[in-house]
Amino acid sequence: AGDATRKVAVQCCVKSSTTNAGCRRHTGTESNVDTCVSGLADEGGIKAFTYNQAVALCRTLGSQVGENLELCSQSCKGKGCFYNAQPVLTNLPCPGSNIARSR
């Protein structure tokens, strides 16, 4: 049984990227508590963001690093910050959802 109170992590991807090479879970060359986009999961440091805050965060981080970043639409497994076992925000609609995305 999982922990129902787990926070959802934010990971950003280079816009239109279809592989995990475009994933950006951290802003430095290695993942640590200061560089992980949504905090370091193994230390219980996931920072909570709403969907809209996460979208804005990816845009802001992208402008800081010179990349066009958005929420991911692919798996970023193995890309750092211990997010593999965390729920993550994506730009994919939930299964069975009839809510249209806005871009």
N, CA, C and O atoms as CSV, one atom per row, in Angstrom:
chain,resi,resn,atom,element,x,y,z
A,1,ALA,N,N,0.840,-1.179,0.000
A,1,ALA,CA,C,0.000,0.000,0.000
A,1,ALA,C,C,0.877,1.231,0.000
A,1,ALA,O,O,1.859,1.308,0.738
A,2,GLY,N,N,0.516,2.203,-0.837
A,2,GLY,CA,C,1.293,3.435,-0.950
A,2,GLY,C,C,0.854,4.465,0.060
A,2,GLY,O,O,-0.174,4.315,0.720
A,3,ASP,N,N,1.629,5.492,0.171
A,3,ASP,CA,C,1.323,6.603,1.064
A,3,ASP,C,C,0.444,7.588,0.316
A,3,ASP,O,O,0.907,8.231,-0.625
A,4,ALA,N,N,-0.802,7.719,0.710
A,4,ALA,CA,C,-1.751,8.584,0.020
A,4,ALA,C,C,-1.408,10.059,0.168
A,4,ALA,O,O,-1.986,10.897,-0.525
A,5,THR,N,N,-0.487,10.389,1.049
A,5,THR,CA,C,-0.139,11.797,1.251
A,5,THR,C,C,1.114,12.200,0.481
A,5,THR,O,O,1.598,13.320,0.650
A,6,ARG,N,N,1.647,11.323,-0.356
A,6,ARG,CA,C,2.842,11.666,-1.132
A,6,ARG,C,C,2.571,12.860,-2.018
A,6,ARG,O,O,1.495,12.986,-2.603
A,7,LYS,N,N,3.562,13.742,-2.113
A,7,LYS,CA,C,3.441,14.899,-2.985
A,7,LYS,C,C,3.816,14.493,-4.403
A,7,LYS,O,O,4.596,13.564,-4.611
A,8,VAL,N,N,3.260,15.190,-5.357
A,8,VAL,CA,C,3.520,14.916,-6.761
A,8,VAL,C,C,4.706,15.758,-7.209
A,8,VAL,O,O,4.713,16.977,-7.032
A,9,ALA,N,N,5.708,15.106,-7.787
A,9,ALA,CA,C,6.925,15.797,-8.214
A,9,ALA,C,C,6.735,16.478,-9.566
A,9,ALA,O,O,5.869,16.101,-10.356
A,10,VAL,N,N,7.564,17.490,-9.810
A,10,VAL,CA,C,7.582,18.192,-11.096
A,10,VAL,C,C,8.872,17.827,-11.817
A,10,VAL,O,O,9.956,17.875,-11.237
A,11,GLN,N,N,8.744,17.467,-13.069
A,11,GLN,CA,C,9.906,17.275,-13.938
A,11,GLN,C,C,9.572,17.966,-15.254
A,11,GLN,O,O,8.436,17.906,-15.724
A,12,CYS,N,N,10.546,18.609,-15.834
A,12,CYS,CA,C,10.339,19.364,-17.065
A,12,CYS,C,C,11.051,18.670,-18.218
A,12,CYS,O,O,12.011,17.928,-18.016
A,13,CYS,N,N,10.569,18.922,-19.418
A,13,CYS,CA,C,11.178,18.347,-20.616
A,13,CYS,C,C,11.321,19.413,-21.687
A,13,CYS,O,O,10.550,20.371,-21.745
A,14,VAL,N,N,12.321,19.226,-22.532
A,14,VAL,CA,C,12.468,20.087,-23.691
A,14,VAL,C,C,11.215,19.910,-24.540
A,14,VAL,O,O,10.800,18.788,-24.828
A,15,LYS,N,N,10.622,21.029,-24.936
A,15,LYS,CA,C,9.365,20.981,-25.686
A,15,LYS,C,C,9.484,20.072,-26.904
A,15,LYS,O,O,10.474,20.119,-27.634
A,16,SER,N,N,8.477,19.257,-27.110
A,16,SER,CA,C,8.364,18.309,-28.216
A,16,SER,C,C,9.363,17.152,-28.140
A,16,SER,O,O,9.491,16.387,-29.096
A,17,SER,N,N,10.063,17.016,-27.029
A,17,SER,CA,C,10.977,15.887,-26.846
A,17,SER,C,C,10.162,14.610,-26.698
A,17,SER,O,O,9.121,14.601,-26.042
A,18,THR,N,N,10.635,13.546,-27.304
A,18,THR,CA,C,9.922,12.264,-27.209
A,18,THR,C,C,10.754,11.185,-26.527
A,18,THR,O,O,10.286,10.057,-26.370
A,19,THR,N,N,11.977,11.511,-26.119
A,19,THR,CA,C,12.817,10.545,-25.414
A,19,THR,C,C,13.239,11.139,-24.082
A,19,THR,O,O,13.085,12.340,-23.858
A,20,ASN,N,N,13.773,10.303,-23.193
A,20,ASN,CA,C,14.162,10.831,-21.888
A,20,ASN,C,C,15.433,11.679,-21.948
A,20,ASN,O,O,15.848,12.229,-20.927
A,21,ALA,N,N,16.054,11.796,-23.111
A,21,ALA,CA,C,17.201,12.702,-23.259
A,21,ALA,C,C,16.764,14.155,-23.072
A,21,ALA,O,O,17.576,15.013,-22.726
A,22,GLY,N,N,15.481,14.425,-23.302
A,22,GLY,CA,C,14.955,15.779,-23.130
A,22,GLY,C,C,14.474,16.072,-21.726
A,22,GLY,O,O,14.013,17.182,-21.460
A,23,CYS,N,N,14.566,15.115,-20.818
A,23,CYS,CA,C,14.096,15.278,-19.444
A,23,CYS,C,C,15.019,16.186,-18.635
A,23,CYS,O,O,16.242,16.137,-18.768
A,24,ARG,N,N,14.407,17.009,-17.801
A,24,ARG,CA,C,15.156,17.876,-16.895
A,24,ARG,C,C,14.543,17.753,-15.505
A,24,ARG,O,O,13.605,18.473,-15.164
A,25,ARG,N,N,15.081,16.836,-14.710
A,25,ARG,CA,C,14.631,16.694,-13.321
A,25,ARG,C,C,15.438,17.589,-12.393
A,25,ARG,O,O,15.010,17.876,-11.275
A,26,HIS,N,N,16.580,18.023,-12.842
A,26,HIS,CA,C,17.416,18.918,-12.031
A,26,HIS,C,C,18.087,19.931,-12.944
A,26,HIS,O,O,18.194,19.720,-14.152
A,27,THR,N,N,18.535,21.025,-12.359
A,27,THR,CA,C,19.092,22.127,-13.132
A,27,THR,C,C,20.614,22.142,-13.142
A,27,THR,O,O,21.207,22.985,-13.814
A,28,GLY,N,N,21.249,21.255,-12.434
A,28,GLY,CA,C,22.706,21.193,-12.405
A,28,GLY,C,C,23.211,19.953,-13.113
A,28,GLY,O,O,22.457,19.274,-13.810
A,29,THR,N,N,24.473,19.663,-12.935
A,29,THR,CA,C,25.052,18.478,-13.556
A,29,THR,C,C,24.769,17.212,-12.756
A,29,THR,O,O,24.950,16.103,-13.258
A,30,GLU,N,N,24.321,17.375,-11.505
A,30,GLU,CA,C,23.944,16.229,-10.688
A,30,GLU,C,C,22.741,16.598,-9.839
A,30,GLU,O,O,22.499,17.773,-9.561
A,31,SER,N,N,21.984,15.576,-9.427
A,31,SER,CA,C,20.795,15.849,-8.628
A,31,SER,C,C,21.154,15.941,-7.154
A,31,SER,O,O,21.801,15.054,-6.597
A,32,ASN,N,N,20.728,17.017,-6.543
A,32,ASN,CA,C,20.848,17.178,-5.093
A,32,ASN,C,C,19.698,18.051,-4.616
A,32,ASN,O,O,18.907,18.536,-5.425
A,33,VAL,N,N,19.603,18.247,-3.337
A,33,VAL,CA,C,18.465,18.950,-2.761
A,33,VAL,C,C,18.321,20.369,-3.324
A,33,VAL,O,O,17.210,20.896,-3.373
A,34,ASP,N,N,19.406,20.984,-3.741
A,34,ASP,CA,C,19.348,22.353,-4.248
A,34,ASP,C,C,19.063,22.444,-5.743
A,34,ASP,O,O,18.597,23.482,-6.212
A,35,THR,N,N,19.329,21.386,-6.501
A,35,THR,CA,C,19.165,21.467,-7.951
A,35,THR,C,C,17.954,20.714,-8.493
A,35,THR,O,O,17.548,20.957,-9.630
A,36,CYS,N,N,17.368,19.813,-7.717
A,36,CYS,CA,C,16.204,19.065,-8.199
A,36,CYS,C,C,15.002,19.999,-8.338
A,36,CYS,O,O,14.704,20.785,-7.439
A,37,VAL,N,N,14.326,19.900,-9.470
A,37,VAL,CA,C,13.218,20.797,-9.799
A,37,VAL,C,C,12.161,20.833,-8.702
A,37,VAL,O,O,11.643,21.901,-8.374
A,38,SER,N,N,11.841,19.687,-8.138
A,38,SER,CA,C,10.774,19.604,-7.145
A,38,SER,C,C,11.270,19.090,-5.801
A,38,SER,O,O,10.485,18.591,-4.993
A,39,GLY,N,N,12.567,19.212,-5.563
A,39,GLY,CA,C,13.141,18.702,-4.323
A,39,GLY,C,C,13.664,17.288,-4.507
A,39,GLY,O,O,13.398,16.651,-5.526
A,40,LEU,N,N,14.389,16.806,-3.548
A,40,LEU,CA,C,14.994,15.478,-3.605
A,40,LEU,C,C,14.094,14.485,-2.878
A,40,LEU,O,O,13.905,14.585,-1.665
A,41,ALA,N,N,13.539,13.527,-3.621
A,41,ALA,CA,C,12.512,12.629,-3.076
A,41,ALA,C,C,13.008,11.738,-1.959
A,41,ALA,O,O,12.259,11.471,-1.019
A,42,ASP,N,N,14.257,11.261,-2.026
A,42,ASP,CA,C,14.713,10.308,-1.016
A,42,ASP,C,C,14.898,10.958,0.350
A,42,ASP,O,O,15.022,10.256,1.354
A,43,GLU,N,N,14.917,12.268,0.402
A,43,GLU,CA,C,15.020,12.972,1.679
A,43,GLU,C,C,13.680,13.549,2.107
A,43,GLU,O,O,13.613,14.377,3.015
A,44,GLY,N,N,12.598,13.103,1.441
A,44,GLY,CA,C,11.263,13.593,1.777
A,44,GLY,C,C,11.076,15.058,1.427
A,44,GLY,O,O,10.210,15.732,1.985
A,45,GLY,N,N,11.881,15.543,0.512
A,45,GLY,CA,C,11.876,16.968,0.211
A,45,GLY,C,C,11.099,17.390,-1.013
A,45,GLY,O,O,11.399,18.433,-1.594
A,46,ILE,N,N,10.103,16.614,-1.429
A,46,ILE,CA,C,9.301,17.016,-2.586
A,46,ILE,C,C,8.515,18.274,-2.237
A,46,ILE,O,O,7.790,18.318,-1.243
A,47,LYS,N,N,8.672,19.294,-3.072
A,47,LYS,CA,C,7.925,20.543,-2.901
A,47,LYS,C,C,6.612,20.431,-3.654
A,47,LYS,O,O,6.587,19.982,-4.800
A,48,ALA,N,N,5.529,20.833,-3.022
A,48,ALA,CA,C,4.210,20.748,-3.634
A,48,ALA,C,C,3.973,21.902,-4.607
A,48,ALA,O,O,4.262,23.057,-4.294
A,49,PHE,N,N,3.447,21.582,-5.783
A,49,PHE,CA,C,3.085,22.569,-6.793
A,49,PHE,C,C,1.724,22.196,-7.354
A,49,PHE,O,O,1.409,21.013,-7.484
A,50,THR,N,N,0.917,23.190,-7.685
A,50,THR,CA,C,-0.303,22.920,-8.442
A,50,THR,C,C,0.112,22.692,-9.894
A,50,THR,O,O,1.258,22.950,-10.261
A,51,TYR,N,N,-0.807,22.216,-10.711
A,51,TYR,CA,C,-0.510,22.013,-12.130
A,51,TYR,C,C,-0.056,23.323,-12.771
A,51,TYR,O,O,0.960,23.354,-13.465
A,52,ASN,N,N,-0.802,24.400,-12.544
A,52,ASN,CA,C,-0.453,25.686,-13.151
A,52,ASN,C,C,0.898,26.208,-12.647
A,52,ASN,O,O,1.656,26.796,-13.419
A,53,GLN,N,N,1.199,26.003,-11.387
A,53,GLN,CA,C,2.503,26.397,-10.853
A,53,GLN,C,C,3.622,25.589,-11.503
A,53,GLN,O,O,4.696,26.123,-11.778
A,54,ALA,N,N,3.371,24.302,-11.748
A,54,ALA,CA,C,4.373,23.437,-12.376
A,54,ALA,C,C,4.638,23.882,-13.815
A,54,ALA,O,O,5.789,23.912,-14.249
A,55,VAL,N,N,3.588,24.226,-14.553
A,55,VAL,CA,C,3.745,24.722,-15.922
A,55,VAL,C,C,4.606,25.985,-15.911
A,55,VAL,O,O,5.540,26.116,-16.703
A,56,ALA,N,N,4.283,26.915,-15.005
A,56,ALA,CA,C,5.041,28.165,-14.896
A,56,ALA,C,C,6.490,27.896,-14.477
A,56,ALA,O,O,7.409,28.545,-14.976
A,57,LEU,N,N,6.695,26.943,-13.563
A,57,LEU,CA,C,8.039,26.601,-13.109
A,57,LEU,C,C,8.897,26.102,-14.276
A,57,LEU,O,O,10.045,26.519,-14.425
A,58,CYS,N,N,8.346,25.218,-15.095
A,58,CYS,CA,C,9.101,24.702,-16.239
A,58,CYS,C,C,9.458,25.832,-17.204
A,58,CYS,O,O,10.577,25.883,-17.713
A,59,ARG,N,N,8.527,26.722,-17.453
A,59,ARG,CA,C,8.818,27.864,-18.342
A,59,ARG,C,C,9.924,28.739,-17.756
A,59,ARG,O,O,10.835,29.155,-18.472
A,60,THR,N,N,9.844,29.014,-16.466
A,60,THR,CA,C,10.844,29.855,-15.813
A,60,THR,C,C,12.216,29.185,-15.836
A,60,THR,O,O,13.216,29.818,-16.174
A,61,LEU,N,N,12.259,27.915,-15.479
A,61,LEU,CA,C,13.534,27.187,-15.511
A,61,LEU,C,C,14.106,27.160,-16.924
A,61,LEU,O,O,15.312,27.303,-17.120
A,62,GLY,N,N,13.233,26.977,-17.895
A,62,GLY,CA,C,13.673,26.958,-19.282
A,62,GLY,C,C,14.313,28.265,-19.695
A,62,GLY,O,O,15.342,28.271,-20.371
A,63,SER,N,N,13.712,29.371,-19.295
A,63,SER,CA,C,14.296,30.669,-19.660
A,63,SER,C,C,15.632,30.887,-18.955
A,63,SER,O,O,16.509,31.567,-19.488
A,64,GLN,N,N,15.791,30.318,-17.765
A,64,GLN,CA,C,17.046,30.458,-17.028
A,64,GLN,C,C,18.177,29.643,-17.657
A,64,GLN,O,O,19.340,30.039,-17.585
A,65,VAL,N,N,17.842,28.510,-18.272
A,65,VAL,CA,C,18.875,27.648,-18.844
A,65,VAL,C,C,18.919,27.698,-20.370
A,65,VAL,O,O,19.693,26.972,-20.993
A,66,GLY,N,N,18.090,28.553,-20.972
A,66,GLY,CA,C,18.102,28.707,-22.421
A,66,GLY,C,C,17.467,27.571,-23.199
A,66,GLY,O,O,17.872,27.275,-24.323
A,67,GLU,N,N,16.456,26.925,-22.589
A,67,GLU,CA,C,15.739,25.841,-23.268
A,67,GLU,C,C,14.241,26.119,-23.185
A,67,GLU,O,O,13.778,26.792,-22.264
A,68,ASN,N,N,13.499,25.605,-24.138
A,68,ASN,CA,C,12.051,25.735,-24.134
A,68,ASN,C,C,11.501,24.517,-23.388
A,68,ASN,O,O,11.352,23.446,-23.975
A,69,LEU,N,N,11.198,24.679,-22.089
A,69,LEU,CA,C,10.770,23.555,-21.255
A,69,LEU,C,C,9.274,23.583,-21.001
A,69,LEU,O,O,8.659,24.647,-20.929
A,70,GLU,N,N,8.703,22.401,-20.866
A,70,GLU,CA,C,7.297,22.213,-20.533
A,70,GLU,C,C,7.190,20.967,-19.664
A,70,GLU,O,O,8.175,20.253,-19.477
A,71,LEU,N,N,5.995,20.702,-19.132
A,71,LEU,CA,C,5.792,19.438,-18.424
A,71,LEU,C,C,5.976,18.302,-19.421
A,71,LEU,O,O,5.676,18.448,-20.607
A,72,CYS,N,N,6.463,17.187,-18.937
A,72,CYS,CA,C,6.811,16.062,-19.808
A,72,CYS,C,C,5.591,15.286,-20.279
A,72,CYS,O,O,4.555,15.246,-19.615
A,73,SER,N,N,5.745,14.674,-21.437
A,73,SER,CA,C,4.714,13.765,-21.939
A,73,SER,C,C,5.287,12.367,-22.145
A,73,SER,O,O,4.651,11.522,-22.775
A,74,GLN,N,N,6.485,12.120,-21.618
A,74,GLN,CA,C,7.114,10.810,-21.710
A,74,GLN,C,C,7.763,10.448,-20.378
A,74,GLN,O,O,7.871,11.280,-19.476
A,75,SER,N,N,8.182,9.217,-20.274
A,75,SER,CA,C,8.855,8.746,-19.072
A,75,SER,C,C,10.232,9.383,-18.934
A,75,SER,O,O,10.963,9.543,-19.912
A,76,CYS,N,N,10.564,9.740,-17.711
A,76,CYS,CA,C,11.897,10.265,-17.413
A,76,CYS,C,C,12.612,9.330,-16.430
A,76,CYS,O,O,13.486,9.760,-15.678
A,77,LYS,N,N,12.236,8.073,-16.446
A,77,LYS,CA,C,12.816,7.086,-15.537
A,77,LYS,C,C,14.341,7.111,-15.608
A,77,LYS,O,O,14.935,7.123,-16.686
A,78,GLY,N,N,14.947,7.117,-14.432
A,78,GLY,CA,C,16.397,7.056,-14.345
A,78,GLY,C,C,17.114,8.376,-14.548
A,78,GLY,O,O,18.333,8.392,-14.718
A,79,LYS,N,N,16.384,9.488,-14.534
A,79,LYS,CA,C,17.001,10.778,-14.811
A,79,LYS,C,C,17.285,11.602,-13.551
A,79,LYS,O,O,17.578,12.794,-13.646
A,80,GLY,N,N,17.199,10.982,-12.384
A,80,GLY,CA,C,17.657,11.643,-11.168
A,80,GLY,C,C,16.580,12.079,-10.197
A,80,GLY,O,O,15.384,11.998,-10.477
A,81,CYS,N,N,17.033,12.535,-9.066
A,81,CYS,CA,C,16.227,13.111,-7.981
A,81,CYS,C,C,15.327,12.109,-7.271
A,81,CYS,O,O,14.478,12.505,-6.473
A,82,PHE,N,N,15.497,10.809,-7.549
A,82,PHE,CA,C,14.731,9.741,-6.916
A,82,PHE,C,C,13.235,9.858,-7.196
A,82,PHE,O,O,12.416,9.517,-6.343
A,83,TYR,N,N,12.875,10.339,-8.389
A,83,TYR,CA,C,11.466,10.488,-8.755
A,83,TYR,C,C,10.870,9.226,-9.359
A,83,TYR,O,O,9.665,9.197,-9.608
A,84,ASN,N,N,11.653,8.185,-9.606
A,84,ASN,CA,C,11.122,6.981,-10.255
A,84,ASN,C,C,9.942,6.379,-9.511
A,84,ASN,O,O,9.030,5.847,-10.144
A,85,ALA,N,N,9.932,6.445,-8.193
A,85,ALA,CA,C,8.845,5.875,-7.402
A,85,ALA,C,C,7.818,6.928,-6.978
A,85,ALA,O,O,6.912,6.641,-6.196
A,86,GLN,N,N,7.966,8.146,-7.501
A,86,GLN,CA,C,7.064,9.244,-7.151
A,86,GLN,C,C,6.011,9.432,-8.236
A,86,GLN,O,O,6.276,9.168,-9.409
A,87,PRO,N,N,4.824,9.886,-7.856
A,87,PRO,CA,C,3.916,10.375,-8.897
A,87,PRO,C,C,4.495,11.683,-9.429
A,87,PRO,O,O,5.066,12.462,-8.665
A,88,VAL,N,N,4.355,11.931,-10.724
A,88,VAL,CA,C,4.869,13.162,-11.327
A,88,VAL,C,C,3.786,13.831,-12.164
A,88,VAL,O,O,2.947,13.157,-12.762
A,89,LEU,N,N,3.812,15.153,-12.201
A,89,LEU,CA,C,2.904,15.900,-13.065
A,89,LEU,C,C,3.383,15.769,-14.504
A,89,LEU,O,O,4.583,15.809,-14.773
A,90,THR,N,N,2.444,15.612,-15.424
A,90,THR,CA,C,2.769,15.528,-16.846
A,90,THR,C,C,1.816,16.436,-17.619
A,90,THR,O,O,0.903,17.029,-17.044
A,91,ASN,N,N,2.039,16.536,-18.919
A,91,ASN,CA,C,1.072,17.274,-19.726
A,91,ASN,C,C,0.100,16.329,-20.426
A,91,ASN,O,O,-0.599,16.726,-21.359
A,92,LEU,N,N,0.059,15.061,-19.965
A,92,LEU,CA,C,-0.870,14.080,-20.515
A,92,LEU,C,C,-2.182,14.103,-19.731
A,92,LEU,O,O,-2.157,14.178,-18.502
A,93,PRO,N,N,-3.319,14.041,-20.410
A,93,PRO,CA,C,-4.596,13.987,-19.684
A,93,PRO,C,C,-4.727,12.651,-18.949
A,93,PRO,O,O,-4.170,11.640,-19.377
A,94,CYS,N,N,-5.449,12.659,-17.868
A,94,CYS,CA,C,-5.693,11.428,-17.115
A,94,CYS,C,C,-6.550,10.482,-17.949
A,94,CYS,O,O,-7.420,10.940,-18.690
A,95,PRO,N,N,-6.327,9.181,-17.845
A,95,PRO,CA,C,-7.164,8.232,-18.577
A,95,PRO,C,C,-8.636,8.431,-18.210
A,95,PRO,O,O,-8.977,8.588,-17.038
A,96,GLY,N,N,-9.495,8.422,-19.219
A,96,GLY,CA,C,-10.919,8.588,-18.986
A,96,GLY,C,C,-11.347,10.026,-18.793
A,96,GLY,O,O,-12.530,10.299,-18.595
A,97,SER,N,N,-10.398,10.952,-18.849
A,97,SER,CA,C,-10.727,12.364,-18.676
A,97,SER,C,C,-11.219,12.956,-19.984
A,97,SER,O,O,-10.667,12.687,-21.051
A,98,ASN,N,N,-12.261,13.762,-19.888
A,98,ASN,CA,C,-12.744,14.455,-21.080
A,98,ASN,C,C,-12.437,15.945,-21.005
A,98,ASN,O,O,-13.044,16.753,-21.709
A,99,ILE,N,N,-11.493,16.296,-20.148
A,99,ILE,CA,C,-11.101,17.695,-19.990
A,99,ILE,C,C,-10.055,18.018,-21.050
A,99,ILE,O,O,-9.034,17.336,-21.152
A,100,ALA,N,N,-10.306,19.036,-21.822
A,100,ALA,CA,C,-9.355,19.435,-22.866
A,100,ALA,C,C,-8.202,20.201,-22.246
A,100,ALA,O,O,-8.384,20.995,-21.324
A,101,ARG,N,N,-7.012,19.948,-22.770
A,101,ARG,CA,C,-5.826,20.675,-22.316
A,101,ARG,C,C,-5.766,21.999,-23.041
A,101,ARG,O,O,-6.191,22.115,-24.190
A,102,SER,N,N,-5.233,22.996,-22.360
A,102,SER,CA,C,-4.955,24.261,-23.022
A,102,SER,C,C,-3.452,24.436,-23.082
A,102,SER,O,O,-2.741,24.043,-22.157
A,103,ARG,N,N,-2.972,25.010,-24.138
A,103,ARG,CA,C,-1.527,25.210,-24.307
A,103,ARG,C,C,-1.238,26.667,-24.493
A,103,ARG,O,O,-0.080,27.051,-24.652
